Amino acid sequence: MQGDEIALLLIGGVNYYTGQFLDLKKIAEIGHSKKCVVGIDLAHGAGNIQPDLHASGVDFAAWCTYKYLNSGPGSLGGVFVHEKHAKDKDLPRFAGWWNHNKETRFNMRQPFDVMEGAEGWQLSNPPILSMAAIKASLDLFDTVGMDALREKSEKLTGYFEFLIEQIASDDIQIITPVNPKERGCQLSIQVKNADKSLHEKLTAHHIITDWREPDVIRCAPVPLYTSFEDVYRLVSVLKKLL
């Protein structure tokens, strides 16, 4: 019965804690079967996985650019709106200066005329300095291509997983899915009886990870700039610390 009372299904496409990449098409099908609008948070996915948003059928998605897209903290975000909604100007939305028709935007006597597509959800003019950073980053993504990045990412996490499994300890395990298609470049490592001091010791060795209570270290060998040697060094230091 609850499904009949839910208007919006909003879920992270890549789980921030475990790193699991969810089946977006299946989520969209389930949500739509209950007449829900389906939205995806891709903060941990953009620039990391290939969500194929149009084919998935989700109604919309939103993401930041400061994580895997390398634009830095406080930078602008992005939004996807499925083309089936592109021309529906009656959809409820926050109306703002920047989603008004460009042809009449400066004619204040004209009625509000929302643009078609994802542009129709913009609220204000974008920050130019932030856009310079994200353009420089996206140029690199265009040069390398997501296919190549995903191929390297799967090899990096596979190598990382192999090395972790060689550590002879029952106190450490990977909680990210084993199937490379069900994860991005993040592996979350659970270390029993550990606390944040383990993360701090890794930092002291110039290894940047992220600690999540109560006992998980999130590691993300980003394929654009992380080497197999980096992964090997991380596990070597972790093994010594354990």
Secondary structure as UniProt FT lines:
FT   HELIX           2..5
FT   STRAND          8..12
FT   TURN            16..18
FT   STRAND          20..21
FT   HELIX           24..33
FT   TURN            34..35
FT   STRAND          37..41
FT   TURN            43..48
FT   HELIX           53..56
FT   STRAND          60..64
FT   TURN            68..69
FT   TURN            73..74
FT   STRAND          77..81
FT   HELIX           83..85
FT   TURN            86..87
FT   TURN            89..90
FT   HELIX           97..99
FT   TURN            102..106
FT   TURN            108..109
FT   HELIX           118..121
FT   HELIX           128..144
FT   HELIX           146..165
FT   TURN            170..171
FT   STRAND          172..174
FT   HELIX           180..182
FT   STRAND          187..191
FT   TURN            192..193
FT   HELIX           196..204
FT   TURN            205..206
FT   STRAND          210..212
FT   TURN            213..215
FT   STRAND          216..219
FT   TURN            223..225
FT   HELIX           228..241
//
